[in-house]
Amino acid sequence: MRKLALPFAAILLFAGCLSSPGKHYFQIVPMDKDAEYHPKIGQPLYVEPVRVDPLYDDYRVIYRVSPYELRYYSTVFWAKKPDALFREALSDYLIRKEGFPRVQIDILQGEPAITLRTNVRLIEEIDNPKVWFGRLAMDLEFLDFKSGKTIVRHSFDKRVQLGSRKVQYLPAVLSGILVDELDVAVRKLAEALAAK
């Protein structure tokens, strides 16, 4: 029995070393940077399903190690696919900022006047040797719901340094970029509607 105990203990120890680390799941949660509400638009808004570049519309979080190479984390995931994450984040934030009398993701909730069409081109972590960044590139387009004509369009490609070289900082950085750029887009919309 003792002869088997040592090899068995070695196998258990080796198996423990090979066990995979726990999985981590992240969300995009746009937090208010100030207490100010958005300008009053006075028209209901419909948030269309978000389009995400197929490369990035994956549960796995992507990180870039060079201009030519992307990798997926094996234990770090989005809680939902990015198309659903961004649609939920956009509608939640716009509801909280109270610029629109109604923000809807279901077309049956009533006829909207304005549509928000969103395209996510890039959502990634950039891993440079000394510093890491979060990068988000999107197109935000507000359209007249009935005619389909563009009222205002706002595109951006922004990267912001992470607080540390740890993936845990990525969701907050990306959420912050989204808040900043969405605030700009809504201000542009309010100005365009006021100028009519």
C-alpha positions in Angstrom: 0.0 0.0 0.0 2.8 2.4 0.9 4.4 1.7 -2.5 1.3 3.1 -4.2 0.9 6.1 -1.9 3.9 8.0 -3.1 3.1 7.8 -6.9 -0.6 8.5 -6.1 0.4 11.6 -4.1 2.7 12.7 -7.0 -0.2 12.3 -9.5 -2.5 14.4 -7.3 0.1 17.1 -6.9 0.8 17.2 -10.6 -3.0 17.3 -11.5 -3.4 20.2 -9.1 -0.7 22.2 -10.9 -2.4 21.6 -14.2 -5.9 22.7 -13.1 -7.1 25.7 -15.0 -7.6 29.1 -13.3 -11.1 30.3 -12.7 -13.1 32.0 -15.5 -13.8 35.7 -15.3 -16.9 37.4 -16.9 -17.1 41.1 -17.6 -19.8 43.6 -18.6 -19.9 47.1 -20.1 -21.5 49.3 -17.5 -21.6 53.1 -18.4 -21.4 55.0 -15.1 -22.5 58.7 -14.9 -19.4 60.9 -14.8 -21.5 63.9 -13.6 -25.0 64.5 -12.3 -26.0 66.5 -15.4 -28.8 65.1 -17.5 -28.6 65.1 -21.3 -30.3 67.9 -23.2 -34.0 67.4 -23.6 -34.7 65.9 -27.0 -38.4 65.6 -26.5 -38.8 62.6 -28.9 -38.8 58.9 -28.2 -35.8 56.8 -29.2 -35.5 53.3 -30.5 -32.1 51.6 -30.0 -31.6 49.2 -32.9 -29.7 45.9 -32.4 -26.0 46.8 -32.3 -23.8 45.6 -35.2 -20.4 44.4 -34.1 -17.5 43.4 -36.4 -17.7 39.6 -36.6 -14.1 39.3 -35.3 -15.1 41.0 -32.1 -18.6 39.7 -31.6 -17.4 36.8 -29.5 -17.7 35.9 -25.8 -13.9 35.8 -25.5 -12.1 39.0 -24.7 -9.5 40.0 -27.4 -6.1 41.4 -26.7 -3.6 42.8 -29.3 0.1 42.1 -28.9 1.2 43.8 -32.1 -0.4 45.7 -35.1 -0.6 42.3 -36.8 -1.5 39.9 -34.0 -4.6 39.4 -32.0 -5.2 36.8 -29.3 -8.2 35.6 -27.3 -8.0 35.1 -23.5 -8.8 31.6 -22.5 -10.3 32.4 -19.1 -11.7 36.0 -19.6 -15.1 36.4 -21.3 -17.8 39.0 -21.8 -20.9 38.1 -19.8 -22.9 38.4 -23.0 -21.9 38.7 -26.7 -20.8 42.3 -27.4 -23.8 43.1 -29.5 -26.1 42.5 -26.6 -23.8 44.1 -24.0 -23.6 47.3 -26.0 -27.3 47.6 -26.7 -28.1 47.1 -23.1 -25.5 49.6 -22.0 -26.6 52.2 -24.5 -30.3 52.0 -23.5 -29.6 51.9 -19.8 -27.4 54.9 -19.9 -29.7 56.9 -22.1 -32.7 56.2 -19.8 -30.7 57.4 -16.8 -29.7 60.6 -18.5 -33.3 61.5 -19.2 -32.8 63.3 -22.5 -35.5 61.2 -24.3 -39.0 60.8 -23.0 -38.8 57.1 -23.8 -35.9 54.8 -24.8 -36.9 51.5 -26.2 -35.3 48.3 -27.5 -38.6 46.8 -28.5 -40.2 48.4 -31.5 -43.7 47.3 -30.2 -43.4 49.6 -27.1 -44.7 52.5 -29.3 -43.6 54.3 -32.4 -40.4 56.2 -31.9 -39.3 59.4 -33.7 -35.6 58.7 -33.7 -33.5 55.6 -34.2 -30.0 55.0 -32.8 -27.9 52.8 -35.1 -24.6 51.6 -33.7 -21.7 49.8 -35.2 -18.8 48.5 -33.1 -15.7 48.3 -35.2 -13.1 47.5 -32.5 -13.3 46.4 -28.9 -9.9 45.2 -27.6 -7.1 45.4 -25.1 -3.8 46.6 -26.4 -0.8 45.0 -24.6 2.3 47.0 -25.0 5.4 45.9 -23.1 5.2 48.7 -20.5 1.5 49.9 -20.6 -1.8 48.4 -21.6 -4.7 50.3 -23.2 -8.4 49.7 -23.8 -9.5 50.6 -27.3 -13.0 51.2 -28.6 -14.0 52.2 -32.1 -17.7 52.9 -32.9 -20.1 54.6 -35.2 -23.2 56.2 -33.6 -25.9 57.4 -36.0 -29.2 59.0 -35.1 -31.8 58.7 -37.8 -35.3 59.9 -38.4 -37.4 56.8 -37.7 -40.0 57.4 -40.5 -37.7 58.6 -43.3 -34.5 56.8 -42.3 -32.5 59.9 -43.0 -29.5 60.6 -40.9 -29.9 63.4 -38.4 -26.3 63.2 -37.0 -23.5 60.8 -37.1 -20.6 60.5 -34.6 -17.6 58.1 -35.1 -14.6 57.6 -32.9 -11.6 55.4 -32.4 -10.3 56.0 -28.9 -7.7 54.3 -26.7 -7.2 54.9 -23.0 -4.5 53.6 -20.7 -5.5 50.9 -18.2 -4.7 51.6 -14.5 -2.5 48.6 -14.5 -1.4 45.8 -16.8 -4.4 43.7 -15.7 -7.5 42.8 -17.8 -9.8 43.6 -14.8 -9.3 47.3 -15.7 -10.5 46.9 -19.3 -14.3 47.0 -18.8 -14.2 50.2 -16.8 -12.0 51.9 -19.4 -14.2 50.8 -22.3 -17.3 51.9 -20.3 -15.8 55.3 -19.7 -15.0 55.8 -23.4 -18.6 54.8 -24.3 -20.0 57.4 -21.8 -17.8 60.2 -23.1 -18.6 59.6 -26.8 -22.3 59.0 -26.2 -22.5 62.3 -24.4 -20.9 64.0 -27.4 -23.2 62.3 -29.8 -26.4 63.3 -27.9 -25.2 66.9 -27.7 -24.7 66.9 -31.4 -28.2 65.5 -31.9 -29.7 68.2 -29.7 -27.9 70.9 -31.6 -28.9 69.4 -35.0 -32.6 69.2 -33.9 -32.5 72.8 -32.5 -31.1 74.1 -35.8 -34.0 72.7 -37.8 
